[in-house]
Amino acid sequence: MRNKKSIIILLLVMLLGTIMQAQNLVPNPSFEEYTLCPVGPDDLDYTVSWYSPNGSSSDYFNSCSPNPNFSVPNNWWGFQNARTGIGYSGIIVYHILMSNYREYARCQLNQPLIASKHYCVEFYVNLGDSSKYTISSIGAYFSIENNISTTGGVLNYQPQVENFDTLFLSDKQNWMKISGCFIAIGGEEYLTIGNFKNDSIIDTLSTTSFGSFEGQYEAYYYIDDVSVIEDTTIGLNNLNKNQILIYPNPCQNNFTINNLTEYEIDTIFLFDTIGNLLKEYSLNHDANSYNVESLQNGFFILKIILKNKSIINYQLIINH
């Protein structure tokens, strides 16, 4: 009897551990909780936990809205049922008449990300019926600081997870999943969703536009069901971060990456700590050595993208 009871307790502990490991770190992930029902544009702040980080008019839709333009499923941008519940958010990611105008949705995670832990991100988007344009460049960016802008312009950061450039998000009927996994630097506490690329480097496609007059000029997407979950089971296709070694770190003029070919590394980028791209390295399978002589001393983020589109982030210190 004692052994049976011990087994049951062990199974319960394992189950509890699995549930805790699978905890979604995103508060109000399907935009169901709100302080007020939306009544017009720029009401994302009416949701619990979500807001605009750049002074633009990010929107909130809920079936409780007294304004039919911001209700669910019918609203100003078309017809779309919520993927979960009765609410979702909406943002302009491209506007032909307003250069580099962007809207974003940001929240503070339930807890900061832990260094070297592997996290998987997933959220769903749907192109508004009235949108004439569609793009591919929608991603999720994790930051340590809650940097706020009031310009309504592009947030020039490099998202840890981003939709493939060749896959246009053009479905106006079904919810489209954007997902990916990465290893945290540590301390990332804010999640921002949107388009982080300037107009000059994004591709657009024209779609059949109908509905609101405004839709003729923009790409507008609904957002629902956002999740950030620590993955403690499989890692990056069984790739342990420690198996790719960056050395020396701190480095002076060069750093080296081991096992470059074995782990099918596709691209190597170097960013500063606010997400500005500084270097894109061509793979050097012979020496595996990369130069940083032109950079100032400080902390940098080395982003290694594998051929399976998984992402590994390293903190690189340069000290000449």
C-alpha positions as CSV (number, residue, x, y, z in Angstrom):
1,M,0.0,0.0,0.0
2,R,2.8,2.4,0.9
3,N,4.5,1.8,-2.5
4,K,1.2,2.4,-4.3
5,K,0.7,5.7,-2.5
6,S,4.3,6.7,-3.3
7,I,3.8,6.0,-6.9
8,I,0.5,8.1,-7.0
9,I,2.3,11.0,-5.2
10,L,5.2,10.8,-7.7
11,L,2.8,10.8,-10.6
12,L,0.9,13.8,-9.2
13,V,4.2,15.7,-8.7
14,M,5.2,14.9,-12.3
15,L,1.9,16.1,-13.6
16,L,2.1,19.3,-11.6
17,G,5.6,19.9,-12.9
18,T,4.4,19.4,-16.5
19,I,1.5,21.9,-16.0
20,M,3.9,24.4,-14.5
21,Q,6.4,24.0,-17.3
22,A,3.6,24.5,-19.9
23,Q,2.4,27.7,-18.3
24,N,1.7,30.5,-20.7
25,L,3.7,33.6,-19.7
26,V,1.4,36.0,-21.6
27,P,-1.3,37.7,-19.6
28,N,-4.8,37.9,-21.1
29,P,-3.6,35.9,-24.2
30,S,-6.8,36.0,-26.1
31,F,-7.9,39.6,-25.2
32,E,-10.9,38.5,-23.3
33,E,-10.3,40.6,-20.2
34,Y,-11.1,44.3,-20.4
35,T,-11.7,47.3,-18.2
36,L,-14.1,48.9,-20.7
37,C,-15.8,47.7,-23.9
38,P,-14.2,49.3,-27.0
39,V,-16.1,52.2,-28.5
40,G,-13.7,53.5,-31.2
41,P,-10.2,53.3,-32.5
42,D,-7.2,53.4,-30.2
43,D,-8.9,51.4,-27.5
44,L,-6.3,48.6,-27.0
45,D,-5.6,50.1,-23.6
46,Y,-9.1,49.0,-22.6
47,T,-7.9,45.4,-22.5
48,V,-6.2,44.1,-19.4
49,S,-2.4,44.1,-19.8
50,W,-2.1,45.1,-23.5
51,Y,-1.3,48.6,-24.9
52,S,0.4,50.5,-27.7
53,P,4.1,51.2,-27.2
54,N,4.6,53.8,-29.9
55,G,1.7,56.3,-29.7
56,S,-0.2,54.8,-32.6
57,S,-3.9,53.9,-32.5
58,S,-3.9,50.1,-31.9
59,D,-7.4,48.7,-31.7
60,Y,-9.5,46.4,-29.6
61,F,-12.6,44.4,-30.8
62,N,-15.1,42.7,-28.5
63,S,-18.7,41.6,-29.0
64,C,-19.7,43.8,-26.0
65,S,-18.9,46.9,-28.0
66,P,-21.8,49.4,-28.4
67,N,-20.1,50.6,-31.6
68,P,-20.7,48.1,-34.5
69,N,-17.4,49.2,-36.1
70,F,-15.5,47.6,-33.2
71,S,-17.6,44.6,-32.4
72,V,-17.0,40.8,-33.1
73,P,-17.5,39.2,-35.5
74,N,-18.7,42.2,-37.7
75,N,-16.6,45.4,-37.5
76,W,-15.1,48.2,-39.6
77,W,-12.5,45.9,-41.3
78,G,-14.8,43.0,-42.1
79,F,-16.1,39.8,-40.6
80,Q,-14.1,37.6,-38.4
81,N,-15.0,35.4,-35.4
82,A,-12.5,35.4,-32.5
83,R,-10.3,32.3,-32.6
84,T,-11.0,32.0,-28.8
85,G,-13.7,33.7,-26.9
86,I,-15.3,37.0,-28.1
87,G,-12.3,39.5,-28.4
88,Y,-9.2,40.2,-30.3
89,S,-6.8,43.1,-31.1
90,G,-6.1,44.8,-34.4
91,I,-3.2,46.7,-35.9
92,I,-2.1,48.5,-39.1
93,V,1.2,47.0,-40.2
94,Y,1.6,48.9,-43.5
95,H,-0.1,52.1,-44.9
96,I,0.6,53.3,-48.4
97,L,-0.2,57.0,-47.6
98,M,1.7,57.2,-44.3
99,S,5.4,56.3,-44.7
100,N,6.6,53.8,-42.1
101,Y,3.4,54.1,-40.0
102,R,3.1,51.2,-37.6
103,E,0.8,49.9,-34.9
104,Y,1.9,47.4,-32.3
105,A,0.4,45.4,-29.4
106,R,2.6,45.1,-26.3
107,C,2.2,43.4,-22.9
108,Q,4.4,42.7,-19.9
109,L,4.9,39.0,-19.4
110,N,3.9,37.3,-16.1
111,Q,7.6,36.8,-15.4
112,P,10.9,37.7,-17.1
113,L,12.5,35.1,-19.3
114,I,15.4,33.2,-17.9
115,A,18.9,33.2,-19.5
116,S,19.7,30.1,-21.6
117,K,16.1,28.8,-21.4
118,H,14.3,27.7,-24.5
119,Y,11.0,29.4,-25.2
120,C,8.4,28.7,-27.9
121,V,6.2,31.6,-29.2
122,E,2.8,31.3,-31.0
123,F,0.2,33.8,-32.0
124,Y,-2.5,34.0,-34.7
125,V,-3.3,36.7,-37.2
126,N,-6.0,37.3,-39.8
127,L,-6.0,39.8,-42.6
128,G,-9.0,42.2,-42.4
129,D,-11.5,41.8,-45.3
130,S,-11.2,45.5,-46.3
131,S,-7.3,45.4,-46.5
132,K,-6.0,45.9,-50.0
133,Y,-2.4,44.9,-49.0
134,T,-0.9,41.9,-47.4
135,I,2.7,41.5,-46.1
136,S,4.8,38.7,-44.5
137,S,6.9,40.7,-42.0
138,I,5.0,40.2,-38.7
139,G,6.9,39.1,-35.7
140,A,7.3,39.0,-31.9
141,Y,10.0,41.0,-30.1
142,F,11.1,40.5,-26.5
143,S,12.8,43.3,-24.6
144,I,14.2,43.9,-21.2
145,E,13.1,47.6,-21.2
146,N,9.7,49.0,-21.7
147,N,10.8,51.6,-24.3
148,I,8.0,53.9,-25.3
149,S,7.8,56.0,-28.4
150,T,5.2,58.6,-29.4
151,T,6.0,58.9,-33.1
152,G,3.7,56.2,-34.5
153,G,6.7,55.0,-36.6
154,V,8.6,51.8,-37.0
155,L,10.2,50.2,-33.9
156,N,13.6,49.3,-35.4
157,Y,14.1,46.1,-33.4
158,Q,15.0,42.6,-34.5
159,P,12.1,40.2,-33.4
160,Q,13.2,36.9,-32.0
161,V,10.4,35.2,-33.8
162,E,9.1,36.3,-37.2
163,N,7.0,35.0,-40.1
164,F,8.9,33.7,-43.1
165,D,9.7,36.5,-45.6
166,T,8.4,34.3,-48.5
167,L,5.1,33.5,-46.8
168,F,2.5,36.3,-47.3
169,L,-0.1,36.5,-44.7
170,S,-3.1,36.8,-47.1
171,D,-5.8,34.7,-45.6
172,K,-9.0,36.7,-44.9
173,Q,-11.0,33.8,-43.7
174,N,-8.9,31.6,-41.5
175,W,-6.5,32.4,-38.6
176,M,-2.9,32.1,-39.6
177,K,-0.3,30.8,-37.1
178,I,3.0,32.6,-36.6
179,S,5.4,30.6,-34.4
180,G,9.0,29.9,-33.5
181,C,11.4,29.1,-30.7
182,F,14.5,30.9,-29.3
183,I,16.9,30.9,-26.4
184,A,16.5,33.8,-24.1
185,I,19.4,36.2,-23.2
186,G,17.7,36.6,-19.8
187,G,15.5,39.4,-18.3
188,E,13.3,39.9,-21.3
189,E,10.0,41.0,-19.8
190,Y,8.0,42.8,-22.5
191,L,6.5,41.2,-25.7
192,T,5.7,43.4,-28.7
193,I,3.9,42.1,-31.8
194,G,3.9,43.9,-35.2
195,N,6.0,44.7,-38.3
196,F,9.5,45.8,-37.4
197,K,10.8,46.5,-40.9
198,N,10.9,49.8,-42.8
199,D,8.7,50.2,-45.9
200,S,11.8,50.2,-48.1
201,I,12.7,46.6,-47.2
202,I,9.3,44.9,-47.0
203,D,7.4,43.2,-49.9
204,T,3.6,43.8,-50.3
205,L,1.0,42.1,-52.4
206,S,-2.3,43.6,-53.6
207,T,-5.5,41.8,-52.6
208,T,-9.2,42.2,-53.4
209,S,-10.3,45.2,-51.3
210,F,-13.8,45.8,-50.1
211,G,-15.5,47.3,-47.1
212,S,-14.0,50.4,-45.4
213,F,-12.6,53.2,-47.5
214,E,-9.5,53.3,-45.3
215,G,-8.8,49.7,-46.2
216,Q,-7.7,50.7,-49.7
217,Y,-4.5,52.1,-48.3
218,E,-3.4,49.6,-45.7
219,A,-2.6,46.1,-44.5
220,Y,-4.6,45.5,-41.3
221,Y,-4.4,42.4,-39.2
222,Y,-6.4,41.0,-36.3
223,I,-4.4,39.2,-33.5
224,D,-5.6,36.5,-31.1
225,D,-4.3,33.6,-28.9
226,V,-0.8,34.7,-28.0
227,S,1.4,32.3,-26.0
228,V,5.0,32.1,-24.7
229,I,5.9,28.8,-23.1
230,E,9.1,27.5,-21.8
231,D,10.0,24.3,-23.7
232,T,11.8,21.9,-21.4
233,T,11.3,18.8,-23.4
234,I,12.9,18.7,-26.9
235,G,15.0,21.9,-27.1
236,L,16.0,23.1,-30.6
237,N,15.5,19.7,-32.3
238,N,17.6,18.2,-29.5
239,L,20.3,20.9,-29.9
240,N,21.7,22.0,-26.6
241,K,22.8,25.7,-26.6
242,N,26.0,24.6,-24.9
243,Q,26.9,22.4,-27.9
244,I,27.5,25.5,-30.0
245,L,30.4,27.3,-28.3
246,I,31.2,30.9,-28.9
247,Y,34.8,31.8,-27.8
248,P,36.6,33.8,-26.6
249,N,33.8,35.7,-24.8
250,P,34.7,38.5,-24.0
251,C,36.5,38.8,-27.3
252,Q,38.9,41.4,-28.6
253,N,39.0,41.5,-32.4
254,N,37.5,38.1,-33.4
255,F,35.3,35.4,-32.0
256,T,35.0,31.7,-33.1
257,I,32.0,29.4,-33.4
258,N,32.6,25.7,-33.1
259,N,30.5,22.9,-34.8
260,L,29.3,25.3,-37.5
261,T,28.5,22.6,-40.1
262,E,27.3,19.9,-37.7
263,Y,24.4,22.0,-36.4
264,E,23.3,23.3,-39.8
265,I,23.7,27.0,-39.0
266,D,22.1,29.1,-41.8
267,T,22.8,32.8,-40.9
268,I,24.7,34.7,-38.2
269,F,23.7,38.3,-37.2
270,L,25.1,40.7,-34.7
271,F,22.8,43.3,-33.0
272,D,23.3,45.9,-30.4
273,T,21.3,45.6,-27.2
274,I,18.3,47.7,-28.6
275,G,18.0,45.5,-31.7
276,N,19.9,47.5,-34.4
277,L,21.5,45.2,-36.9
278,L,25.3,45.8,-37.0
279,K,26.7,42.9,-39.0
280,E,25.5,39.9,-41.1
281,Y,28.3,37.3,-41.3
282,S,29.0,35.0,-44.3
283,L,29.5,31.5,-43.0
284,N,33.2,30.7,-42.7
285,H,33.3,26.9,-42.5
286,D,37.1,26.7,-42.6
287,A,38.2,29.1,-39.8
288,N,34.8,29.7,-38.1
289,S,36.3,33.0,-37.1
290,Y,34.4,36.4,-37.3
291,N,35.8,39.9,-37.0
292,V,34.5,42.6,-34.6
293,E,37.4,45.1,-34.9
294,S,35.2,47.9,-36.1
295,L,32.9,47.8,-33.1
296,Q,33.2,49.6,-29.8
297,N,33.5,47.9,-26.5
298,G,30.3,46.7,-25.0
299,F,27.5,44.1,-24.9
300,F,26.0,42.7,-28.1
301,I,23.5,40.1,-29.1
302,L,24.7,37.3,-31.5
303,K,21.7,35.7,-33.3
304,I,22.3,32.3,-34.9
305,I,19.6,31.1,-37.2
306,L,19.5,27.4,-38.0
307,K,18.3,25.9,-41.3
308,N,15.2,24.6,-39.5
309,K,14.5,28.3,-38.6
310,S,15.1,27.8,-34.9
311,I,17.0,30.7,-33.3
312,I,19.7,30.8,-30.7
313,N,20.6,34.1,-29.0
314,Y,24.0,34.7,-27.3
315,Q,25.3,37.7,-25.4
316,L,28.7,38.6,-26.8
317,I,31.0,41.0,-24.9
318,I,33.6,43.0,-26.9
319,N,36.6,44.3,-25.0
320,H,39.5,45.4,-27.2
